[in-house]
Amino acid sequence: MVQPVQVRPISNDEGMRLLRIVRRGTGSVVTWRRAQMVLLSAQRMPVAKIAEVTFTSPDRVRDVLHNFNADGFDSLYPRYAGGRPPKFTLPQRQQIKQIALSRPADHDLPFSVWSLSKLADFLVAEGVVDDISHEGLRLLLRDEDVSFQAVKTFKTSTDPDYEAKTSRVLALYAIADGIVEPGPDDPTIVFCVDEFGPLNLQPHPGKQWAPRASGRGDPTAPRRRRRRATYTRPHGVRHLFAALDLPRDKLYGHVTHRKGRTQFLAFCRYLRSLYPADVRIAIVCDNFSPHLSTTRDDRVGAWAEANNVEIAYTPFYGSWLNRIEAQFTALRYFTLDGTDHPTHREQARMIRRYIGWRNRHTTDPKLRKVIKRASTIKKAKVA
């Protein structure tokens, strides 16, 4: 029997790196689409479903997964050919790249970062090249996949049960996708749950269609809508509890004043009421404290045991495993970007209307085109 094409097992660091690429609002759309395919495959989504979600062919998805298994993250970035032959030899380019990736202090220089001018002067002084312009150096480094980036912190999963939690979440996804048959004690319905917010009453940045600039313009009649400036926000915040029903591909949401354990349990009771009591369900969520059972408050565990529910937690710093994260990107783009809601009631109404519209148009070709246009805006909330 031919095994289905699937990405190799990925580590938590690789999963978080894929999630950062998917959420990034800038960069190559080709890289974003390839990273999305790999991430969905890591969540055990079948190739045919990935092709449907990413609006491409199954053969293209298989090629991306094979390339990632062979070359890793290098396969995600497109390589464009063309232009004049390189001015510098391969050994020179490799040495320039090596020096650029090193620290100036390693060469006994009294500064902490290379600028293009300092790096160019150092390369000439060391005899690596006879002469090189700042722009030529920048283009050479770009061709060698080196760019000027901010130094960031990183997190690794400290969960001692990382492998067990990851395996269980992926097994639940396989059941929800119909890839494997559920066992005697396995749930048949899987929900992915998370909170989205806080929801503020503020002007949100966004994009719009507007006439192109012509001349100096008229300040009294601006060609684009303006966002008001806010200095105080006395209206408080709201929070959205959201759940994605994987077998039905339906999104549910409740807007609340708080996101404590009481509100989480109320939302779980609503999800439980969607199916008969004898149908076992699973809820995939992160390790946010209201989701947990503690020695002081065991209501979540007691409720789950009494209501035929399994609570499956993602590992610490492993939110990339939760499939609902991608839904928040579209929700933010369609309902919040470019808005300035006067009341929380109106904002909540817009969110509820979007959820209903999304559930009615999951296979609509027009919706796919809209999502494709919005695919470069990836700023999802991380719980």
C-alpha positions as CSV (number, residue, x, y, z in Angstrom):
1,M,0.0,0.0,0.0
2,V,1.4,3.4,-1.0
3,Q,2.0,5.6,2.0
4,P,0.5,9.2,1.9
5,V,3.0,12.0,1.4
6,Q,3.7,13.8,4.6
7,V,6.3,16.1,6.1
8,R,8.9,14.5,8.3
9,P,8.5,14.9,12.1
10,I,9.5,18.4,13.0
11,S,10.8,19.8,16.3
12,N,9.2,22.4,18.4
13,D,11.8,25.0,17.2
14,E,11.0,24.2,13.6
15,G,7.3,24.4,14.3
16,M,7.6,27.8,15.9
17,R,9.8,29.0,13.0
18,L,7.1,27.9,10.5
19,L,4.5,29.7,12.5
20,R,6.5,32.9,12.5
21,I,6.8,32.7,8.7
22,V,3.1,32.2,8.3
23,R,2.2,35.1,10.6
24,R,4.7,37.5,9.0
25,G,3.1,40.4,7.1
26,T,6.1,41.0,4.8
27,G,8.3,38.9,2.6
28,S,7.7,36.6,-0.3
29,V,4.2,35.2,-0.7
30,V,5.8,32.1,-2.2
31,T,7.7,31.4,1.0
32,W,4.5,32.0,3.0
33,R,2.5,29.6,0.9
34,R,5.2,26.9,1.1
35,A,5.5,27.3,4.9
36,Q,1.7,27.1,5.3
37,M,1.7,23.7,3.4
38,V,4.5,22.3,5.6
39,L,2.8,23.5,8.8
40,L,-0.5,22.0,7.8
41,S,1.2,18.7,7.0
42,A,2.9,18.8,10.3
43,Q,-0.6,19.0,11.9
44,R,-1.4,15.8,10.0
45,M,-3.7,17.4,7.4
46,P,-3.9,15.2,4.3
47,V,-2.5,16.4,1.0
48,A,-5.9,16.8,-0.7
49,K,-7.1,19.0,2.1
50,I,-3.9,21.1,2.1
51,A,-4.3,21.7,-1.6
52,E,-7.9,22.9,-1.0
53,V,-6.9,25.2,1.8
54,T,-3.9,26.7,0.0
55,F,-5.7,26.9,-3.4
56,T,-3.2,24.8,-5.3
57,S,-2.9,21.3,-6.7
58,P,-2.1,18.2,-4.7
59,D,1.0,17.6,-6.9
60,R,2.3,21.0,-6.0
61,V,1.8,20.2,-2.3
62,R,3.6,16.9,-2.6
63,D,6.6,18.6,-4.3
64,V,6.8,21.2,-1.5
65,L,6.7,18.5,1.2
66,H,9.3,16.3,-0.6
67,N,11.6,19.4,-1.0
68,F,11.3,20.3,2.7
69,N,12.0,16.7,3.8
70,A,15.2,16.8,1.6
71,D,16.5,20.4,2.0
72,G,14.7,21.8,5.1
73,F,13.9,25.5,5.4
74,D,16.1,26.3,2.3
75,S,13.4,24.8,0.1
76,L,10.9,27.4,1.3
77,Y,12.7,30.4,-0.2
78,P,12.5,30.9,-4.0
79,R,15.6,31.3,-6.0
80,Y,15.3,33.6,-9.0
81,A,17.9,33.4,-11.8
82,G,18.9,36.0,-14.3
83,G,21.1,39.1,-14.6
84,R,24.7,39.6,-15.5
85,P,27.4,37.1,-14.4
86,P,28.7,37.6,-10.8
87,K,31.6,40.1,-10.5
88,F,33.3,38.2,-7.7
89,T,34.5,34.6,-7.7
90,L,32.9,31.9,-5.5
91,P,35.7,31.8,-2.9
92,Q,35.5,35.6,-2.6
93,R,31.7,35.5,-2.1
94,Q,32.1,32.7,0.5
95,Q,34.7,34.7,2.4
96,I,32.6,37.9,2.3
97,K,29.6,36.0,3.7
98,Q,31.7,34.4,6.4
99,I,33.0,37.8,7.5
100,A,29.6,39.4,7.4
101,L,28.2,36.7,9.7
102,S,31.0,37.1,12.2
103,R,31.2,39.8,14.9
104,P,33.5,42.8,14.5
105,A,34.9,42.0,17.9
106,D,36.1,38.7,16.5
107,H,38.5,40.8,14.3
108,D,39.6,43.0,17.2
109,L,37.5,46.0,16.0
110,P,36.0,48.4,18.5
111,F,32.3,48.2,17.4
112,S,29.6,45.7,17.8
113,V,27.8,45.6,14.4
114,W,28.8,45.7,10.8
115,S,27.5,48.6,8.7
116,L,27.8,48.3,4.9
117,S,30.5,51.0,4.9
118,K,32.5,49.4,7.8
119,L,32.2,46.0,6.2
120,A,33.3,47.2,2.7
121,D,36.3,49.1,4.2
122,F,37.3,46.0,6.1
123,L,37.1,43.7,3.1
124,V,39.3,46.0,1.0
125,A,41.8,46.4,3.9
126,E,42.0,42.7,4.4
127,G,42.5,42.1,0.6
128,V,39.4,40.0,0.2
129,V,38.4,42.3,-2.8
130,D,40.1,45.2,-4.5
131,D,37.0,47.4,-4.4
132,I,33.3,47.0,-3.7
133,S,30.5,49.5,-3.4
134,H,28.0,49.6,-0.6
135,E,25.1,48.8,-2.9
136,G,27.1,46.0,-4.6
137,L,27.9,44.6,-1.1
138,R,24.2,44.7,-0.1
139,L,23.2,42.9,-3.3
140,L,25.9,40.3,-2.9
141,L,24.8,39.5,0.7
142,R,21.2,39.3,-0.4
143,D,22.2,36.8,-3.1
144,E,23.9,34.8,-0.3
145,D,20.8,34.9,1.8
146,V,22.3,37.3,4.3
147,S,20.2,40.3,5.5
148,F,20.4,42.9,8.3
149,Q,18.1,41.6,11.0
150,A,17.2,42.5,14.6
151,V,18.6,40.3,17.3
152,K,15.7,38.5,18.9
153,T,15.1,36.2,21.9
154,F,14.0,32.7,21.5
155,K,12.0,30.2,23.5
156,T,12.3,26.4,23.6
157,S,9.7,24.2,25.0
158,T,10.4,23.3,28.6
159,D,7.5,20.8,28.8
160,P,8.7,17.5,30.1
161,D,5.8,15.8,28.3
162,Y,6.5,17.5,25.0
163,E,6.5,14.3,22.9
164,A,3.5,12.8,24.5
165,K,1.4,16.0,24.2
166,T,2.4,16.6,20.6
167,S,1.7,13.0,19.6
168,R,-1.8,13.1,21.2
169,V,-2.8,16.3,19.5
170,L,-1.6,15.0,16.1
171,A,-3.5,11.7,16.8
172,L,-6.7,13.7,17.5
173,Y,-6.2,15.6,14.2
174,A,-5.8,12.3,12.3
175,I,-9.1,11.1,13.8
176,A,-10.9,14.4,12.9
177,D,-9.5,14.2,9.3
178,G,-10.7,10.6,8.9
179,I,-7.2,9.3,8.4
180,V,-7.4,6.8,11.3
181,E,-10.3,5.1,13.0
182,P,-10.9,6.2,16.6
183,G,-10.2,3.6,19.3
184,P,-12.7,2.5,22.0
185,D,-11.9,5.4,24.3
186,D,-11.0,8.0,21.6
187,P,-13.2,11.0,20.9
188,T,-14.8,11.2,17.5
189,I,-15.3,15.0,17.6
190,V,-12.4,17.4,18.0
191,F,-12.6,21.1,18.8
192,C,-9.6,23.6,18.7
193,V,-10.2,26.3,21.3
194,D,-8.4,29.5,22.1
195,E,-9.0,33.1,23.2
196,F,-8.7,36.1,20.8
197,G,-8.2,39.6,22.3
198,P,-8.2,41.8,24.1
199,L,-10.7,43.6,21.9
200,N,-10.3,47.3,22.3
201,L,-12.4,50.2,21.0
202,Q,-9.8,51.9,18.9
203,P,-9.1,52.8,15.3
204,H,-7.4,49.7,13.8
205,P,-4.9,50.1,10.9
206,G,-5.9,48.7,7.6
207,K,-6.0,49.1,3.8
208,Q,-8.6,50.5,1.5
209,W,-9.2,51.3,-2.2
210,A,-8.6,55.0,-2.9
211,P,-7.8,57.3,-5.8
212,R,-4.1,57.6,-6.7
213,A,-2.3,60.7,-5.7
214,S,-2.4,63.5,-8.3
215,G,-0.7,66.8,-7.7
216,R,-0.4,68.3,-4.3
217,G,-4.0,67.4,-3.3
218,D,-6.6,69.2,-1.3
219,P,-6.2,69.1,2.5
220,T,-9.9,69.9,3.0
221,A,-10.9,66.9,0.9
222,P,-8.5,64.0,1.5
223,R,-8.6,61.2,-1.0
224,R,-8.4,58.5,1.7
225,R,-10.4,58.0,4.9
226,R,-8.5,59.0,8.0
227,R,-8.2,57.3,11.3
228,R,-8.9,59.3,14.4
229,A,-6.3,59.6,17.0
230,T,-7.2,58.3,20.5
231,Y,-5.5,59.3,23.8
232,T,-7.8,57.6,26.3
233,R,-9.8,54.4,26.0
234,P,-12.3,54.3,28.9
235,H,-14.6,51.6,27.5
236,G,-12.7,48.6,28.8
237,V,-11.9,45.5,26.7
238,R,-13.7,42.3,25.7
239,H,-12.4,38.8,24.9
240,L,-13.5,36.3,22.2
241,F,-13.7,32.6,23.1
242,A,-13.5,30.7,19.8
243,A,-13.6,27.1,18.7
244,L,-13.0,25.3,15.4
245,D,-15.1,22.2,14.9
246,L,-12.6,20.1,12.8
247,P,-15.0,17.5,11.4
248,R,-17.6,20.1,10.4
249,D,-15.1,22.9,9.6
250,K,-17.3,25.3,11.6
251,L,-16.2,28.2,13.7
252,Y,-17.9,29.2,17.0
253,G,-17.4,32.2,19.1
254,H,-18.6,33.9,22.3
255,V,-17.6,37.5,23.3
256,T,-17.2,38.0,27.1
257,H,-16.0,40.6,29.5
258,R,-13.4,38.4,31.1
259,K,-11.5,35.2,30.1
260,G,-11.4,33.4,33.4
261,R,-12.0,29.8,34.3
262,T,-15.7,30.4,34.7
263,Q,-16.1,31.8,31.2
264,F,-14.0,29.1,29.7
265,L,-16.2,26.4,31.3
266,A,-19.3,28.2,30.1
267,F,-18.0,28.1,26.6
268,C,-17.0,24.4,26.9
269,R,-20.6,23.6,28.1
270,Y,-21.8,25.2,24.9
271,L,-19.5,23.1,22.8
272,R,-20.6,20.0,24.7
273,S,-24.3,20.8,24.0
274,L,-23.7,20.7,20.2
275,Y,-23.4,16.9,20.3
276,P,-25.3,14.1,22.2
277,A,-23.9,13.3,25.6
278,D,-22.8,9.8,24.5
279,V,-20.6,11.2,21.8
280,R,-17.1,11.7,23.2
281,I,-15.4,15.0,22.2
282,A,-11.9,16.4,22.6
283,I,-10.9,20.0,23.2
284,V,-7.4,21.0,22.1
285,C,-6.2,24.1,23.9
286,D,-3.0,25.7,25.3
287,N,-1.7,25.9,28.8
288,F,-3.4,29.3,29.7
289,S,-4.1,29.0,33.5
290,P,-8.0,29.1,33.2
291,H,-7.8,26.0,31.0
292,L,-6.0,24.0,33.7
293,S,-7.1,22.0,36.7
294,T,-5.1,23.0,39.8
295,T,-5.0,21.9,43.4
296,R,-7.0,25.0,44.3
297,D,-9.5,24.7,41.5
298,D,-10.2,21.4,39.7
299,R,-13.4,22.4,38.0
300,V,-12.1,21.9,34.4
301,G,-10.9,18.4,35.0
302,A,-14.0,17.4,37.0
303,W,-16.3,18.8,34.4
304,A,-14.4,17.0,31.6
305,E,-14.5,13.7,33.4
306,A,-18.2,14.0,34.2
307,N,-19.2,15.0,30.6
308,N,-17.4,12.6,28.4
309,V,-14.8,15.2,27.3
310,E,-11.0,14.9,26.8
311,I,-8.9,18.0,27.3
312,A,-5.8,17.8,25.1
313,Y,-3.1,20.4,25.9
314,T,-0.5,21.6,23.5
315,P,3.1,21.7,24.9
316,F,4.5,24.8,26.5
317,Y,5.4,27.3,23.8
318,G,3.8,25.0,21.2
319,S,0.8,27.1,20.1
320,W,1.7,26.4,16.5
321,L,0.0,23.0,17.0
322,N,-3.4,24.6,17.5
323,R,-5.3,24.8,14.2
324,I,-7.5,27.7,15.3
325,E,-4.5,30.1,15.2
326,A,-4.8,30.5,11.4
327,Q,-8.5,31.3,11.8
328,F,-7.7,34.3,13.9
329,T,-5.6,35.8,11.1
330,A,-8.6,35.9,8.7
331,L,-10.9,37.1,11.5
332,R,-8.6,40.1,12.3
333,Y,-8.3,41.0,8.6
334,F,-12.0,40.8,7.7
335,T,-13.5,42.3,10.9
336,L,-11.0,44.6,12.7
337,D,-8.5,46.0,10.2
338,G,-9.5,49.5,9.1
339,T,-12.4,49.7,11.5
340,D,-13.3,52.1,14.3
341,H,-16.3,50.6,16.2
342,P,-18.0,53.1,18.6
343,T,-19.2,50.4,21.0
344,H,-18.3,46.9,22.1
345,R,-21.8,45.7,21.1
346,E,-21.3,46.8,17.5
347,Q,-17.8,45.2,17.4
348,A,-19.1,41.9,18.8
349,R,-22.0,42.0,16.2
350,M,-19.5,42.3,13.4
351,I,-17.5,39.4,14.7
352,R,-20.6,37.2,15.0
353,R,-21.7,38.1,11.5
354,Y,-18.3,37.3,10.1
355,I,-18.3,33.9,11.9
356,G,-21.7,33.1,10.4
357,W,-20.6,34.3,6.9
358,R,-17.4,32.2,7.1
359,N,-19.3,29.1,8.1
360,R,-21.7,29.5,5.1
361,H,-18.9,30.1,2.6
362,T,-16.1,27.6,3.5
363,T,-16.1,26.2,-0.1
364,D,-17.1,29.3,-2.0
365,P,-14.5,30.1,-4.8
366,K,-15.1,33.9,-4.2
367,L,-14.1,33.5,-0.6
368,R,-10.9,31.7,-1.7
369,K,-9.9,34.6,-3.8
370,V,-10.5,37.0,-1.0
371,I,-8.4,34.9,1.4
372,K,-5.7,34.7,-1.2
373,R,-5.5,38.5,-1.5
374,A,-5.3,38.8,2.3
375,S,-2.7,36.1,2.6
376,T,0.2,38.5,3.2
377,I,-1.4,40.0,6.3
378,K,-0.5,37.6,9.1
379,K,-0.7,39.1,12.5
380,A,-2.6,36.5,14.6
381,K,-2.8,36.7,18.4
382,V,-0.7,34.3,20.4
383,A,-2.2,33.1,23.7
